[in-house]
Amino acid sequence: MKEEYDIKKLNPRKNPYSKRLKKPITININEDTIHYFKEKSEQSGIPYQTLINLYLTDCAENKRELKIAWQ
């Protein structure tokens, strides 16, 4: 193995996934909602946090508008 490498010859390129990096946050979610996603997680075999992220990502990418009706 070479002791030194010429970085320019290694064809450096941007990480194609860098735009999709995740950022850890703290969020308060109702227990019923967490329970719902945990049930879906057991059915699908996908971790519940990933399911929540997929759902929110879908909402953001498709620019879904919230319809809030207080009762």
C-alpha positions as CSV (number, residue, x, y, z in Angstrom):
1,M,0.0,0.0,0.0
2,K,1.3,3.4,-0.9
3,E,2.2,5.7,2.0
4,E,0.9,8.7,0.2
5,Y,-2.0,9.0,-2.3
6,D,-2.6,11.8,-4.7
7,I,-6.2,12.9,-3.8
8,K,-6.8,14.5,-7.2
9,K,-6.3,11.1,-8.9
10,L,-8.8,9.3,-6.6
11,N,-11.8,11.0,-8.4
12,P,-13.3,12.7,-5.4
13,R,-17.1,13.4,-5.8
14,K,-19.9,14.6,-3.6
15,N,-21.8,12.2,-1.6
16,P,-25.1,11.5,-3.5
17,Y,-26.9,11.0,-0.3
18,S,-25.8,14.2,1.4
19,K,-29.1,15.9,0.6
20,R,-31.0,13.2,2.4
21,L,-29.0,13.1,5.6
22,K,-31.1,12.9,8.7
23,K,-31.0,15.3,11.7
24,P,-31.9,14.0,15.1
25,I,-34.6,16.1,16.8
26,T,-36.8,15.9,19.9
27,I,-40.5,15.9,19.3
28,N,-43.5,15.2,21.4
29,I,-45.9,12.8,19.8
30,N,-49.2,11.4,21.3
31,E,-48.9,7.9,22.7
32,D,-51.8,6.8,20.4
33,T,-49.9,7.9,17.4
34,I,-46.7,6.1,18.5
35,H,-48.7,3.0,19.2
36,Y,-50.3,3.2,15.7
37,F,-46.9,3.4,14.0
38,K,-45.5,0.7,16.2
39,E,-48.3,-1.6,15.1
40,K,-47.6,-0.8,11.4
41,S,-43.9,-1.4,12.2
42,E,-44.7,-4.9,13.4
43,Q,-46.8,-5.6,10.3
44,S,-44.2,-4.3,7.8
45,G,-41.0,-5.1,9.5
46,I,-39.8,-1.5,9.2
47,P,-38.8,0.4,12.3
48,Y,-41.5,2.7,13.5
49,Q,-39.3,5.8,13.5
50,T,-38.5,5.1,9.8
51,L,-42.2,4.8,9.1
52,I,-42.9,8.1,10.7
53,N,-40.0,9.7,8.7
54,L,-41.3,8.1,5.4
55,Y,-44.8,9.4,6.1
56,L,-43.6,13.0,6.8
57,T,-41.2,12.9,3.8
58,D,-44.1,11.9,1.6
59,C,-46.2,14.8,2.9
60,A,-43.3,17.2,2.3
61,E,-42.4,16.0,-1.2
62,N,-46.0,16.0,-2.3
63,K,-46.7,19.4,-0.6
64,R,-49.7,18.0,1.1
65,E,-51.8,20.7,2.8
66,L,-53.1,20.1,6.3
67,K,-56.9,20.3,6.8
68,I,-57.4,21.0,10.4
69,A,-61.0,21.1,11.8
70,W,-61.2,21.7,15.6
71,Q,-64.1,19.9,17.2
